[in-house]
Amino acid sequence: MPRPCKRRHICAEPACAHFAPQSGRMPCRQKVTMSLDEFECIRLMDLEHLTQEQCAAQMQVARTTVQAIYSSAREKLADCLVHAKELRIEGGHYTLCEQGGRCCRKHCMEAAENQERKGDYKTMKIGVTYENGQIFQHFGHTEQFKIYDVQDGKVVSSEVVDTNGSGHGALAGFLQEHQIEVLICGGIGGGAQQALAQAGIKLFGGVTGEADDA
């Protein structure tokens, strides 16, 4: 029995999902369909400049899956450009981000504000992989987390906590002990993603830049 296809996490549907040649010697007779997960992969890697590992974390799939999606999407784009074909972006096996397209690279802490407006909770803790003020890019090798206490959608306090040599297999438990509800990080493997999901920790992967601006 074939393995079920895991739904790919995407930020938002495209603003325009139909492109077609307007002029030229070759009439537009053929159509190419690009799935929304292929569109998202192109957006993350070619526009947002994420690495394959970061893109995989953002879409919550394996890096090899991202490689296959990206290769297929680039081939379809080339086919449309070279052969003047119509392009439609639709379908695919995906789930839409709850943050309405704002979770990519910046504003991940807006999740706290949205939850607060819904009245789901008054306080929460957000953990960020941390090194020298930046978001550390390898979850399994991070030596520190910066932990933010959020109340009413605002950061009221923060502290840097050492992992004391905890490996990637123990980091989910470490975060649980510190009552972390949301994790922001760079690259993260599939096994670690599963461990965080089992621990009930919401993940925002593929994020770069300064920790305080996440």
Buried (B, 14 or more C-beta within 10 A) or exposed (E): EEEEEBBBBBBBBBEEEEBEBEEEEEEBEEEBEBBBBBBBBBBBBEEBEBBBBBBBBBBBBBBEBBBEBBEBBBEBBEBBEEEBBBBBBEEBEBEBBEBEEBBBBEBBBBBBBBBBEEEEEEEBBBBBBBBEEBBBBBBBBBEBBBBBBBBEBEEEEBEEBEBEEBEBEEBBEBBBEEEBBBBBBBBBBBEBBEBBEEBEBBBBBBBBEEBBBB
